[in-house]
Amino acid sequence: MEPSIDKGKILQGIYLFTGIRETDLQALAQMAVSRNFPRQGVIFWEGKEAQGFHILVKGLVKLVKSSPDGKEFILRLVMPGETFGEAAVFAEIAYPATAVALEDSQTLFFPKAPFLQYLAASPALARNMLATLSKLMYHLTRQLEDLSLKEVSARLARYVLERCKETHGRIAPGLAVELPTTKTHLAAYLGTISETLSRTLARFKSLGMIEVDKGKITITDPAALQDIARGGK
């Protein structure tokens, strides 16, 4: 049996709910439904009516678009503490992508109707929702720019640097980041294949920019990584 979770405490750490009154936070915690998904379990399907959105409590989730010939494009890798599906709820449209658990995952699910009622009555929540969606739009714009204009090395360098900033709040020599998924999934997210990703990681290591230990990368030369992320060779 899954251990119970403190939903109120989880919501306090989510950007979407910062500045919300304590009474509203508790009401939102009561609204949230804990859900569990096995590895490779589908959380929602692209094109289906949005029933609500999720906060990832633990695990890892990919948001993917599929082409008519069955190819997958990973739009985003969702980490614990992040929300997903909220754009469809806010715009009252169908889910624009499919969400799949890459490992056993637990979420807090917010049903659309009661959440939108709270949204209409809470200016702070509305502001946070707009900011959250703006960040998502910025992420997708950056990703499109990378895939269109930058080489795999620049995409990987930016990804490592951003993971370091998210994990430690800064970028500095000696800081390590965990790669949150398999090389196959990370390669798909970066718009390449696992063999090319492995070669690029090996090149970064040979140039003294990183150290690699299984799924952990330690940054040794952040300035060089930043130069490559900007499009340098």
N, C-alpha and C positions, 0 to 999 in steps of 0.2 A: 504493500500500500504506500502511495506517495505521502510523504510527511506534509502536514499542513504548512501553509506559508502565511506570513504576515503581509497581507495585501496593502494595508495602509503604509507600512514601512517601505515597501517596494515603490509605491506611487510617489512617496516623498522624494525619491531619488531620480524621478523621471522629469526631464525638462518640460514636457507638455503640461505638467501639473504644478510648476513652480508659481508661487504667489496666490495659490488657491486657498480660500478659507478652510480652516480645519474641519468645520462641519460639512462643507462640500466635498472635501477630500475623503472623509469617512463615508459619505453617501456614494461616491464614485467607487470606493473600495468594496462596498456592499454590492454595487452593480456588476463589478468585474467577476467573471467566471473563470476559474482555473481549468485549463485544458492541457492534456498530455498527448504528444504525438511521437510515434516510433520513428526510428531512422527510415528515411525515404517516404514517410507519410505525407500525404498532401493536406495542407492546411486550408487552402482555398484554390479554386481554379480560375484561370483567366477567362473573362467573359461572363462569369456567373454574377448574379445580383449580389452586391455587397451587403452582408448581414451585420457587419461590424468590423472592428479592427482589433489588433493584438499588440501586447507588449511581450517581448521575449524575456522570460525569467531565467531560463537556462537552456543551453544547447546552441544550435546554429541553424539558420534558415537561409535558403537562397530564394530570391525572387527572379523568375525566369520568363522570358518571352520565347515562344516557339514559332519557327518559320513553317510554311506549308510543307516543306520537305523533311520536317522533323528535327531540324537543327535547333539547339538551344542557345540562347544568349542570356547570360546572367547579368541582370540589371544591378543587383545589389546583394551583398552578403550581410545579413542582419545579425548583430551581436547582442548578447544579453543587455537589457536595459534600454534597447531601442524599440520604437514602435514601427508597425508596418500595416498596410491596408487602410491607413487613415485618410489618404487622398481620395479614395473611392467613397468613403463615408461622408467626408466633408462636401464633395461635389455631387453626392447622390448619384453615382454612376456605377457601372459594373467594375469588378476588379480588373485592372489593366494588365496584370501578370499573375502567374501561378506561384504560390508559395509552397515550398517543399522543405521538410526538416532534413538536414544533412546528418544529424545525429539525434538521439533521443532528446526531445525538447519539451519544455513546459512554457505555456503562455498564460497571460491574463487577457481574456476576451471581453470587449465592451460592445454590447448589442447596440445597433445603430439608433433605434428610435429613442430609448431613454437617454443615450449620450447626447443626441442632437437637442433634446429638451434642455439638458444642462448647459449645453453650448450656447443656446439662445439666451439663457439667464445669467451667464457669467462672462462679462467683458474680459477678465483676465485669462480665462480659458480660451476665448476666441482669439485674443492676441497671441497666445502661445501656439495655438493651432496654426495661425498664419505664419508665424516664425518657423515652425517645424516644417511646413510645406515649402517655405522659401528655401530652407536648408536642403530639402530633398531635391528641389528644382536645381539648385546650385550644384549638388552632387552629380545629377544626371547630365547637366551641361558640361561639367568638367570631364565626366566619363566619355561623353560624345566627342569632345575636343581631343582627348587622349587617343581614342580609337581611330579618329579620322586623321590626325596630324602627327602623332608621336609614335616612335618606335617602341618595341616591347621593353627595351632597357629603361626608357623614360617612364613608362607606365609602372614597371616594377619598382623603380626607385621612388616614385611618388607614393606608391602603395605602402612601402616599408616605412617611409618617413611619416606618413599620416597615421599608420598604426602605432608608431612610437609616440607621436604627439597625443593620440587618444589614450594610450596606456599610461604614460608618465607625465603628461602635461607639458613636455618639452622634448627637444631633440639634442642629444649630446653623445659624445663617444662613450662606449661601454654600456649603453642602455640596450636591453634586449627586448624583442617582441616575439610573441608566439604567433605562428601562422595558423589561422583559425580553421583551416580545412585542408583537404588533400591537394596535392599539386595539380591534379586533373581539374578540380573545381576552381582553384585559384587561376590556373591558366585560362579556363573558359571565361572567368570574370575579367581577365586582362586582355581577352581577345586573341589568345594564342593557343599553343598546344603544350603539353607537359614537357616534351623533349626540349622545346625552345626555352621554356621557363627554367629547366634544369641547367641548360647551357649558360643562360644569362646569370643565374645565381653563381655558377662556377666562375664566370668571368668577373663578377663583382668581388668574389672571394680572392681570386688571383691578383686583382688590383689592390687588395688590402682595404677595401671599403667595408666589408662585412666578414663575420665569422658565422658559419652555419653548423648547427648541431641538431640533426633530425628536424623537428618542426620549429626550432628556435633560431632566430637571427639576431646576432649582436652587431650593432653599428660601431664600426671603428673609424670611419672617415665620413662624417655627415656632410662636410662641405663638398666632397666629391659626389656623393649621392645627390645633393641638391643641384649640383651643376648638371648632372645627367637628367634629373627630373625636369629641368628647364629646357632640355633638348640638346645638351652637350653630348659629346661622344665619349 
